[in-house]
Structures are given as C-alpha cells and as structure tokens.
Amino acid sequence: MLDTQIPDFSLPATSDTTFNLAEQAGKVVVIYFYPKDSTPGCTTEGQNFRDLHAEFAAAGAVILGISRDSLKSHENFKSKQAFPFELGSDKDETVCTLFDVIKDKMMYGKPCRGIERSTFVIDRAGVLRREWRGIKVTGHVQEVLDFVKTL
C-alpha cells in the first residue's frame, strides 16, 4: 500500500462535519485508527496528538482519528479531552477495511475482531508515504510528527 494513491473516502465526523479525503488535497493527512473512545491507551494517544497539534498544523498536516464508535461517543471523547481535531465514525468499517486495520484479537481470553492501533501519513498529493501498525503509544506521536516534517 505504501507509495500508492489512496482512493477518496468520506466519513461522518465530529463537529457536525464530514471528512472527505479529496478535500484535503495540498495538505499532509495523518489518520490514526484506535480501538475505542475513552480507554486508557486511546485517551493517551489522542492527548499526545492534541499536545503536538500546533506543530502538526505548522507542518501543514491535518489529523483525523478513526474508530468504530458512534458520533455521540466521539463528541463526548473529543470534548472531554479538548481535542483540536476531528474524530471519524466508521461504524460499517468501510475505511477500516480500506486501510486493512480490522484484525482478529484476543480480549479477556476470547477471540474478537477489532481495530489494530495504526497510523498512516498521506502526502499533499494523496499518496500514502508511511504507515505504522500495531503500535505502542509511548513516543509514537512524536515519531509521526518527525516524519511529517520531512515531507
């Protein structure tokens, strides 16, 4: 998937918006997929993107967080954590499937399907330039920012 054009997609997002990839032409797009709103790892990851948001913006990047949670859940999570970026709701897993982030996982010893924590950077021309899969939260957002600054 690296160095390939990402097809346009639309996703309902917080702040009563719809995220359209095509409308982001000319910007670097950072998309991070996370398992669930208001869980410890997902909260920390979102806070890290929040805390470095100004630096991402200065580098010409827009951030979008995506999970399968509802818009109502996203709005609460975004508000509580004061995220300055939108969260997209992918209830039908269309965008998750596009990026191949739905994986078989174990939760409390039982198999289940869920989102593998992953981040993707799409350049100003809509081409996927970098992906991180199965990431650990600590230090990850800084690594993404360092890469974005090279584009």
C-alpha positions as CSV (number, residue, x, y, z in Angstrom):
1,M,0.0,0.0,0.0
2,L,3.0,2.3,0.5
3,D,3.6,4.9,-2.3
4,T,0.1,4.3,-3.7
5,Q,-2.7,6.8,-4.3
6,I,-5.4,6.5,-1.6
7,P,-8.9,6.4,-3.1
8,D,-11.2,9.2,-1.9
9,F,-13.4,8.4,1.0
10,S,-16.0,10.2,3.2
11,L,-16.7,9.6,6.8
12,P,-19.1,11.3,9.3
13,A,-17.0,13.2,11.8
14,T,-17.3,15.3,14.9
15,S,-18.4,19.0,14.9
16,D,-21.2,18.0,12.5
17,T,-18.8,17.6,9.7
18,T,-18.0,15.0,7.0
19,F,-14.3,14.2,6.4
20,N,-13.6,13.9,2.7
21,L,-10.0,12.9,1.7
22,A,-10.2,14.7,-1.7
23,E,-10.9,17.9,0.1
24,Q,-7.6,17.6,1.9
25,A,-5.5,18.0,-1.3
26,G,-2.5,20.1,-0.7
27,K,-2.3,19.1,3.0
28,V,-0.5,16.2,4.7
29,V,-3.1,13.9,6.2
30,V,-2.4,12.0,9.4
31,I,-5.0,9.3,10.0
32,Y,-4.8,7.3,13.2
33,F,-7.0,4.3,13.9
34,Y,-7.7,3.5,17.5
35,P,-9.8,0.7,19.2
36,K,-12.2,2.6,21.5
37,D,-13.1,6.1,22.8
38,S,-12.2,6.9,26.5
39,T,-10.0,3.8,27.1
40,P,-6.5,4.4,28.6
41,G,-4.3,3.8,25.6
42,C,-6.7,5.6,23.2
43,T,-7.0,8.5,25.5
44,T,-3.2,8.8,25.9
45,E,-2.7,8.6,22.1
46,G,-5.3,11.3,21.5
47,Q,-3.8,13.5,24.2
48,N,-0.4,13.2,22.5
49,F,-1.8,14.2,19.1
50,R,-3.6,17.1,20.9
51,D,-0.5,18.3,22.7
52,L,1.5,18.3,19.4
53,H,-1.4,19.6,17.2
54,A,0.1,23.0,16.7
55,E,3.4,21.5,15.4
56,F,1.4,19.2,13.0
57,A,-0.6,22.3,11.8
58,A,2.6,24.3,11.3
59,A,3.9,21.4,9.2
60,G,0.8,21.6,7.0
61,A,-0.8,18.5,8.4
62,V,-4.4,17.7,9.3
63,I,-5.2,15.0,11.9
64,L,-8.1,12.6,11.8
65,G,-8.8,9.9,14.5
66,I,-11.0,7.0,13.4
67,S,-12.7,4.3,15.4
68,R,-16.0,2.3,15.1
69,D,-17.6,4.3,18.0
70,S,-20.7,6.4,17.4
71,L,-20.5,10.1,16.7
72,K,-22.1,10.7,20.1
73,S,-19.3,8.8,21.8
74,H,-16.8,10.7,19.7
75,E,-18.3,14.1,20.6
76,N,-18.1,13.2,24.3
77,F,-14.5,11.9,24.0
78,K,-13.4,14.9,21.9
79,S,-15.0,17.4,24.3
80,K,-13.7,15.8,27.5
81,Q,-10.1,15.7,26.1
82,A,-10.3,19.1,24.3
83,F,-9.1,17.5,21.0
84,P,-8.5,20.3,18.4
85,F,-9.0,17.8,15.5
86,E,-12.0,15.7,14.3
87,L,-12.8,12.1,15.1
88,G,-14.4,10.0,12.3
89,S,-17.0,7.3,13.0
90,D,-16.5,4.2,10.8
91,K,-19.4,2.0,12.1
92,D,-19.6,0.0,8.9
93,E,-15.8,-0.5,8.8
94,T,-15.5,0.9,5.2
95,V,-12.4,3.0,5.9
96,C,-11.0,0.4,8.3
97,T,-11.2,-2.1,5.5
98,L,-9.6,0.3,3.0
99,F,-6.6,0.5,5.4
100,D,-6.8,-3.1,6.5
101,V,-6.8,-2.4,10.2
102,I,-9.5,-4.8,11.4
103,K,-7.8,-7.7,12.9
104,D,-8.6,-10.8,15.0
105,K,-7.6,-10.1,18.5
106,M,-7.9,-11.6,22.0
107,M,-9.9,-9.7,24.6
108,Y,-10.1,-11.2,28.1
109,G,-9.0,-14.5,26.6
110,K,-11.8,-14.5,24.0
111,P,-11.3,-14.0,20.2
112,C,-12.8,-10.9,18.8
113,R,-12.5,-8.6,15.8
114,G,-11.2,-5.1,16.4
115,I,-9.1,-2.2,15.2
116,E,-5.4,-2.6,15.3
117,R,-3.9,0.7,16.5
118,S,-2.3,2.1,13.4
119,T,-1.3,5.4,11.9
120,F,-1.0,6.5,8.2
121,V,0.6,9.6,6.6
122,I,-0.7,10.7,3.3
123,D,1.2,13.3,1.4
124,R,-0.1,16.5,-0.3
125,A,-0.8,14.6,-3.5
126,G,-2.9,11.9,-1.8
127,V,-0.1,9.2,-1.8
128,L,0.5,7.0,1.3
129,R,4.0,7.7,2.5
130,R,4.3,5.9,5.8
131,E,2.3,3.5,7.9
132,W,2.7,2.2,11.5
133,R,0.8,-0.9,12.6
134,G,0.3,-2.5,15.9
135,I,2.0,0.5,17.6
136,K,2.8,1.2,21.2
137,V,1.5,4.6,22.3
138,T,4.7,5.9,24.1
139,G,6.8,8.1,21.8
140,H,4.6,7.2,18.7
141,V,3.1,10.6,18.0
142,Q,6.5,12.4,18.2
143,E,7.8,9.8,15.7
144,V,4.8,10.6,13.4
145,L,5.5,14.4,13.7
146,D,9.2,13.9,12.9
147,F,8.2,12.1,9.8
148,V,5.6,14.7,8.7
149,K,8.2,17.4,9.0
150,T,10.3,15.6,6.3
151,L,7.5,15.9,3.7
